[in-house]
Amino acid sequence: IGGYNFKESQFNRALVAQRQMGSSFKPMVYALALRAGIEMDTVFVDEPLELTLANGTVYTPKNWTNRFDGPMKLVRALTTSNNIITIKLFLKLGGQYVVPWVRLFGITRELTEYPSSALGTAEATVEENAAAFNVFANNGVYVKPYLVEWVKDAGGTKVWEAEPEFRRVLDSRLNAKMVNLL
């Protein structure tokens, strides 16, 4: 976690280094869509997209495949990590709703309501990103990561025990849908 040689660098890349979340951000957007009543068999069109931002710049996102596949269901868009449809879904939901939603998953760093945010431009540590994605594996419950579970004295008596911080983000039914999609 500190690199290839701890003597040369004690920088902990898992707990300190920030990287863009990339496509691991997308399932949180799709989970909000399900919560908002948008089913995954809903069809969006994967097509060239040009958005004029508030500052006047034009944003023209692309798919990682550099092609557009036309109409597709949201389930396919998620499983193929389609950028255009995820941005369209983000815009339909509204960035002002997506940002606080993603915070429930433990992503606390700067998040913007820009369409590019749908593609995971937010930065997070490996620890934060893993904890956010773990919500799906943990039946919809966010658990703040901790490193030490307990401390025992020389006699084997616990002298300290972690008190995990957790909160429900997704109800079990919605989470089951997400797990099925993923």
ChimeraX attribute file (.defattr): number of C-alpha atoms within 10 A of each C-alpha:
attribute: neighborCount
match mode: 1-to-1
recipient: residues
	/A:1	11
	/A:2	15
	/A:3	13
	/A:4	9
	/A:5	9
	/A:6	11
	/A:7	8
	/A:8	9
	/A:9	10
	/A:10	12
	/A:11	13
	/A:12	12
	/A:13	15
	/A:14	17
	/A:15	14
	/A:16	14
	/A:17	13
	/A:18	17
	/A:19	15
	/A:20	17
	/A:21	21
	/A:22	15
	/A:23	17
	/A:24	15
	/A:25	21
	/A:26	21
	/A:27	21
	/A:28	22
	/A:29	24
	/A:30	25
	/A:31	21
	/A:32	20
	/A:33	19
	/A:34	16
	/A:35	14
	/A:36	10
	/A:37	9
	/A:38	15
	/A:39	15
	/A:40	19
	/A:41	11
	/A:42	11
	/A:43	16
	/A:44	17
	/A:45	16
	/A:46	22
	/A:47	15
	/A:48	14
	/A:49	13
	/A:50	11
	/A:51	12
	/A:52	10
	/A:53	11
	/A:54	8
	/A:55	6
	/A:56	8
	/A:57	9
	/A:58	11
	/A:59	13
	/A:60	12
	/A:61	17
	/A:62	17
	/A:63	17
	/A:64	12
	/A:65	11
	/A:66	7
	/A:67	11
	/A:68	16
	/A:69	13
	/A:70	12
	/A:71	14
	/A:72	16
	/A:73	16
	/A:74	24
	/A:75	18
	/A:76	15
	/A:77	22
	/A:78	20
	/A:79	11
	/A:80	12
	/A:81	19
	/A:82	23
	/A:83	23
	/A:84	26
	/A:85	26
	/A:86	26
	/A:87	21
	/A:88	17
	/A:89	21
	/A:90	26
	/A:91	17
	/A:92	10
	/A:93	17
	/A:94	14
	/A:95	20
	/A:96	13
	/A:97	14
	/A:98	21
	/A:99	19
	/A:100	13
	/A:101	17
	/A:102	19
	/A:103	15
	/A:104	18
	/A:105	26
	/A:106	21
	/A:107	22
	/A:108	15
	/A:109	13
	/A:110	11
	/A:111	18
	/A:112	15
	/A:113	15
	/A:114	16
	/A:115	21
	/A:116	18
	/A:117	22
	/A:118	30
	/A:119	23
	/A:120	17
	/A:121	19
	/A:122	20
	/A:123	19
	/A:124	24
	/A:125	19
	/A:126	18
	/A:127	17
	/A:128	23
	/A:129	22
	/A:130	16
	/A:131	21
	/A:132	26
	/A:133	18
	/A:134	16
	/A:135	22
	/A:136	25
	/A:137	15
	/A:138	15
	/A:139	19
	/A:140	23
	/A:141	22
	/A:142	23
	/A:143	18
	/A:144	15
	/A:145	15
	/A:146	11
	/A:147	6
	/A:148	9
	/A:149	10
	/A:150	11
	/A:151	13
	/A:152	11
	/A:153	9
	/A:154	7
	/A:155	6
	/A:156	8
	/A:157	9
	/A:158	11
	/A:159	9
	/A:160	12
	/A:161	11
	/A:162	11
	/A:163	9
	/A:164	11
	/A:165	10
	/A:166	11
	/A:167	14
	/A:168	15
	/A:169	20
	/A:170	22
	/A:171	12
	/A:172	15
	/A:173	11
	/A:174	18
	/A:175	22
	/A:176	16
	/A:177	15
	/A:178	22
	/A:179	14
	/A:180	8
	/A:181	15
	/A:182	11
